[in-house]
């Protein structure tokens, strides 16, 4: 989740992709 917060400047779609990568 740290990565998603760190890239908060990016779009929500990008954060969603990161979450999927972390969960996979």
URMOTA-V766216 format. One record per helix or strand. SS is the DSSP state (hx for helix, st for strand). FROM is the first residue (numbers start at 0). TO is the last residue. If there is no record, write none. Layout:
# URMOTA-V766216
SS|FROM|TO ; SS|FROM|TO
This chain:
# URMOTA-V766216
hx|1|5 ; hx|11|22
